[in-house]
């Protein structure tokens, strides 16, 4: 269902959405202050990161990009412009520069993570390989982790393991939502009540 929704998005909308997401992220305090940003190269109908990568580089940020390992863990390399990217396995696009090791992500000030969906607890739904679950387990406490999704991919609940690290925020074409730190279930507002308080009715999942 989620992948079908993405595939149905029109190319002009993908361009507009990528531009909106980039503009919202570049306006955040976290990105402004960051020296090192871990990001990824979007493919297909994922929220686009091409313009974002170029602008982060123009701003003097050191941008780390993932390289998928045979065991589905992630190595990292520094973004050096589009000329430093190449097609890789599983339809991915990856950097060609020297590998920095799986622990390089621990040095990022901000991590921008892909997701198919995120719920109101900050739990992200990936594609099932566990690559980013492992990568995020290496990220230092206090590092801002933000997932890039479309507006209809912020859901009431997604499946997740108890040990999975939650994200601190999501960015969509329409908004940035900063998520509260984990609290007992009884203390959590529902996603619909939070969004209703902002005057926005969420789409049905």
The 8 nearest C-alpha neighbors of each residue, nearest first, counted from 0:
[[1, 3, 2, 4, 5, 204, 6, 115],
 [2, 0, 4, 3, 5, 115, 152, 116],
 [1, 3, 5, 4, 0, 6, 115, 7],
 [2, 4, 0, 6, 5, 1, 7, 8],
 [5, 3, 1, 7, 2, 6, 0, 8],
 [4, 6, 2, 7, 3, 8, 44, 1],
 [5, 7, 3, 4, 8, 44, 2, 43],
 [6, 8, 4, 5, 3, 9, 44, 2],
 [9, 7, 5, 6, 10, 12, 4, 13],
 [8, 10, 12, 11, 13, 7, 6, 44],
 [9, 11, 13, 12, 14, 8, 44, 15],
 [12, 10, 14, 13, 9, 15, 8, 16],
 [13, 11, 15, 9, 10, 14, 16, 8],
 [14, 12, 10, 16, 11, 15, 17, 9],
 [15, 13, 17, 11, 12, 16, 18, 10],
 [14, 16, 12, 18, 17, 13, 19, 11],
 [17, 15, 172, 19, 13, 18, 14, 12],
 [18, 16, 47, 20, 14, 19, 15, 46],
 [17, 19, 21, 15, 16, 20, 22, 14],
 [20, 18, 172, 16, 22, 21, 17, 23],
 [21, 19, 172, 17, 23, 22, 18, 171],
 [22, 20, 18, 51, 24, 19, 23, 17],
 [21, 23, 19, 25, 20, 24, 18, 26],
 [24, 22, 20, 26, 21, 25, 19, 27],
 [23, 25, 21, 26, 27, 22, 20, 30],
 [24, 26, 22, 23, 27, 30, 21, 31],
 [25, 27, 24, 23, 22, 28, 31, 30],
 [28, 26, 29, 24, 30, 25, 31, 23],
 [27, 29, 31, 30, 32, 26, 25, 33],
 [30, 28, 27, 32, 31, 33, 109, 143],
 [29, 31, 33, 32, 27, 28, 25, 24],
 [32, 30, 28, 29, 33, 27, 25, 26],
 [31, 33, 29, 30, 28, 34, 108, 27],
 [34, 32, 30, 108, 35, 31, 29, 109],
 [33, 35, 60, 61, 32, 108, 36, 59],
 [36, 34, 61, 107, 108, 33, 60, 62],
 [37, 35, 109, 62, 107, 110, 108, 63],
 [38, 36, 63, 110, 62, 107, 111, 64],
 [37, 39, 111, 64, 63, 110, 36, 112],
 [40, 38, 64, 65, 41, 37, 48, 112],
 [39, 41, 48, 92, 42, 49, 93, 38],
 [40, 42, 47, 48, 45, 39, 46, 43],
 [43, 41, 45, 44, 40, 91, 92, 47],
 [42, 44, 45, 41, 6, 47, 46, 5],
 [43, 45, 5, 6, 42, 46, 13, 8],
 [44, 46, 43, 41, 47, 42, 5, 148],
 [47, 45, 17, 148, 147, 44, 48, 41],
 [46, 48, 17, 41, 45, 49, 13, 14],
 [47, 49, 51, 41, 50, 52, 40, 46],
 [50, 48, 52, 51, 47, 53, 40, 41],
 [51, 49, 53, 52, 48, 54, 21, 18],
 [50, 52, 48, 54, 21, 49, 53, 55],
 [53, 51, 55, 49, 54, 50, 48, 56],
 [54, 52, 56, 50, 51, 55, 57, 49],
 [53, 55, 57, 51, 56, 52, 58, 50],
 [56, 54, 58, 52, 57, 60, 53, 51],
 [55, 57, 53, 59, 54, 58, 60, 52],
 [58, 56, 54, 59, 55, 53, 60, 52],
 [59, 57, 55, 56, 60, 54, 53, 31],
 [58, 60, 56, 57, 61, 55, 34, 54],
 [61, 59, 34, 56, 55, 58, 35, 62],
 [60, 62, 35, 34, 36, 59, 63, 56],
 [61, 63, 36, 78, 37, 77, 35, 60],
 [64, 62, 37, 77, 76, 78, 75, 38],
 [63, 65, 39, 76, 75, 38, 37, 77],
 [66, 64, 75, 74, 73, 39, 67, 76],
 [65, 67, 74, 73, 75, 93, 68, 64],
 [66, 68, 73, 71, 72, 74, 65, 69],
 [67, 69, 71, 72, 70, 73, 66, 74],
 [70, 68, 71, 67, 72, 73, 88, 66],
 [69, 71, 68, 72, 67, 73, 130, 128],
 [72, 70, 68, 69, 130, 67, 73, 128],
 [71, 73, 130, 68, 70, 67, 133, 74],
 [74, 72, 67, 66, 68, 65, 101, 130],
 [73, 75, 101, 66, 100, 65, 67, 98],
 [76, 74, 65, 99, 64, 66, 98, 100],
 [75, 77, 98, 64, 63, 99, 96, 97],
 [78, 76, 63, 62, 64, 79, 96, 61],
 [77, 79, 62, 80, 63, 64, 94, 76],
 [80, 78, 83, 77, 81, 82, 94, 96],
 [81, 79, 82, 83, 78, 53, 84, 56],
 [80, 82, 83, 84, 79, 78, 53, 85],
 [83, 81, 80, 84, 79, 85, 94, 95],
 [82, 84, 81, 79, 80, 94, 95, 85],
 [85, 83, 94, 93, 81, 82, 95, 92],
 [84, 86, 92, 93, 94, 87, 95, 83],
 [87, 85, 92, 91, 93, 90, 84, 88],
 [86, 88, 91, 92, 90, 93, 85, 89],
 [87, 89, 90, 91, 86, 92, 67, 93],
 [88, 90, 91, 87, 92, 86, 67, 42],
 [89, 91, 88, 87, 92, 86, 42, 43],
 [92, 90, 87, 89, 88, 86, 93, 42],
 [93, 91, 86, 87, 85, 40, 84, 90],
 [92, 94, 84, 85, 66, 87, 91, 86],
 [95, 93, 84, 83, 96, 76, 85, 78],
 [94, 96, 83, 84, 93, 85, 97, 76],
 [95, 97, 94, 76, 98, 77, 83, 78],
 [98, 96, 76, 99, 95, 77, 75, 94],
 [97, 99, 76, 75, 100, 96, 74, 66],
 [98, 100, 75, 76, 103, 97, 74, 101],
 [101, 99, 74, 102, 103, 98, 75, 73],
 [100, 102, 74, 103, 73, 75, 104, 99],
 [101, 103, 104, 100, 105, 137, 74, 99],
 [104, 102, 105, 101, 100, 106, 99, 75],
 [103, 105, 106, 102, 107, 138, 37, 101],
 [106, 104, 138, 103, 102, 107, 137, 139],
 [105, 107, 104, 103, 108, 35, 138, 139],
 [108, 106, 35, 109, 104, 36, 105, 37],
 [107, 109, 35, 33, 142, 36, 106, 34],
 [110, 108, 36, 143, 107, 142, 144, 37],
 [109, 111, 37, 144, 36, 112, 38, 143],
 [112, 110, 38, 145, 146, 144, 37, 109],
 [113, 111, 146, 110, 145, 147, 38, 114],
 [112, 114, 146, 147, 111, 115, 125, 148],
 [115, 113, 125, 116, 124, 123, 146, 148],
 [114, 116, 124, 125, 148, 1, 152, 113],
 [115, 117, 152, 124, 114, 153, 123, 148],
 [118, 116, 123, 153, 122, 121, 124, 154],
 [117, 119, 154, 156, 155, 121, 120, 122],
 [118, 120, 121, 190, 155, 154, 117, 156],
 [121, 119, 118, 122, 181, 178, 165, 179],
 [120, 122, 165, 166, 119, 118, 117, 123],
 [121, 123, 165, 117, 118, 120, 166, 159],
 [124, 122, 117, 116, 114, 121, 125, 118],
 [123, 125, 116, 115, 114, 117, 157, 122],
 [126, 124, 114, 115, 127, 123, 113, 129],
 [125, 127, 128, 124, 115, 129, 114, 130],
 [126, 128, 125, 129, 124, 130, 131, 132],
 [129, 127, 130, 126, 71, 125, 131, 72],
 [128, 130, 132, 127, 131, 133, 71, 125],
 [131, 129, 72, 71, 133, 128, 132, 73],
 [130, 132, 134, 133, 129, 135, 73, 112],
 [133, 131, 129, 135, 130, 134, 163, 136],
 [134, 132, 136, 131, 130, 135, 129, 72],
 [133, 135, 131, 136, 137, 132, 130, 73],
 [136, 134, 138, 137, 132, 133, 131, 164],
 [135, 137, 133, 134, 138, 132, 164, 163],
 [138, 136, 135, 134, 105, 139, 102, 104],
 [139, 137, 105, 135, 136, 104, 140, 142],
 [138, 140, 105, 142, 141, 137, 106, 136],
 [141, 139, 142, 138, 143, 137, 105, 136],
 [140, 142, 139, 143, 138, 144, 108, 167],
 [143, 141, 140, 108, 139, 109, 144, 138],
 [142, 144, 109, 167, 141, 110, 145, 108],
 [145, 143, 110, 166, 167, 111, 109, 142],
 [144, 146, 168, 111, 169, 166, 167, 112],
 [145, 147, 112, 169, 113, 111, 114, 170],
 [148, 146, 170, 113, 169, 171, 112, 46],
 [149, 147, 171, 152, 46, 170, 146, 114],
 [148, 150, 171, 152, 151, 172, 46, 147],
 [149, 151, 152, 171, 153, 148, 172, 173],
 [150, 152, 149, 153, 202, 204, 201, 154],
 [153, 151, 116, 149, 150, 154, 148, 117],
 [154, 152, 117, 118, 151, 116, 150, 155],
 [155, 153, 118, 156, 152, 117, 204, 119],
 [154, 156, 118, 190, 119, 153, 157, 189],
 [157, 155, 118, 154, 158, 119, 117, 120],
 [156, 158, 118, 124, 159, 117, 122, 154],
 [159, 157, 156, 124, 160, 122, 123, 118],
 [160, 158, 157, 161, 122, 163, 124, 123],
 [161, 159, 163, 162, 158, 164, 122, 132],
 [160, 162, 163, 159, 164, 122, 165, 158],
 [161, 163, 160, 164, 159, 136, 132, 165],
 [164, 162, 160, 161, 132, 165, 159, 136],
 [165, 163, 162, 135, 136, 166, 132, 122],
 [164, 166, 121, 122, 163, 167, 123, 120],
 [167, 165, 121, 144, 168, 145, 122, 164],
 [168, 166, 144, 178, 145, 177, 143, 121],
 [169, 167, 177, 145, 178, 176, 166, 146],
 [168, 170, 146, 145, 176, 175, 147, 171],
 [169, 171, 175, 147, 174, 146, 148, 176],
 [170, 172, 149, 173, 174, 148, 150, 20],
 [171, 173, 20, 19, 16, 174, 149, 170],
 [174, 172, 171, 150, 19, 175, 20, 170],
 [175, 173, 171, 170, 172, 176, 23, 20],
 [174, 176, 170, 169, 171, 177, 168, 23],
 [177, 175, 169, 168, 178, 174, 170, 171],
 [178, 176, 168, 167, 175, 179, 169, 145],
 [177, 179, 168, 167, 176, 121, 180, 119],
 [180, 178, 181, 177, 167, 120, 182, 121],
 [179, 181, 182, 178, 167, 120, 121, 165],
 [182, 180, 179, 120, 183, 121, 165, 184],
 [181, 183, 184, 180, 186, 187, 179, 185],
 [184, 182, 185, 186, 187, 181, 180, 120],
 [185, 183, 187, 186, 182, 188, 181, 120],
 [186, 184, 183, 187, 182, 188, 189, 181],
 [185, 187, 184, 183, 182, 188, 181, 189],
 [186, 188, 184, 185, 189, 182, 183, 120],
 [189, 187, 192, 190, 193, 186, 185, 191],
 [190, 188, 192, 191, 193, 187, 155, 119],
 [189, 191, 193, 192, 119, 155, 194, 188],
 [190, 192, 194, 189, 193, 195, 201, 200],
 [191, 193, 195, 189, 194, 190, 196, 188],
 [194, 192, 190, 196, 191, 195, 189, 188],
 [193, 195, 197, 191, 199, 196, 192, 190],
 [196, 194, 198, 192, 199, 197, 193, 200],
 [195, 197, 193, 194, 198, 192, 199, 191],
 [198, 196, 194, 195, 199, 193, 200, 192],
 [197, 199, 195, 196, 194, 200, 193, 201],
 [198, 200, 195, 194, 197, 201, 196, 191],
 [201, 199, 195, 194, 202, 198, 191, 197],
 [202, 200, 199, 203, 191, 194, 151, 195],
 [203, 201, 151, 204, 200, 150, 154, 152],
 [202, 204, 201, 151, 154, 200, 155, 152],
 [203, 154, 202, 151, 152, 155, 153, 201]]
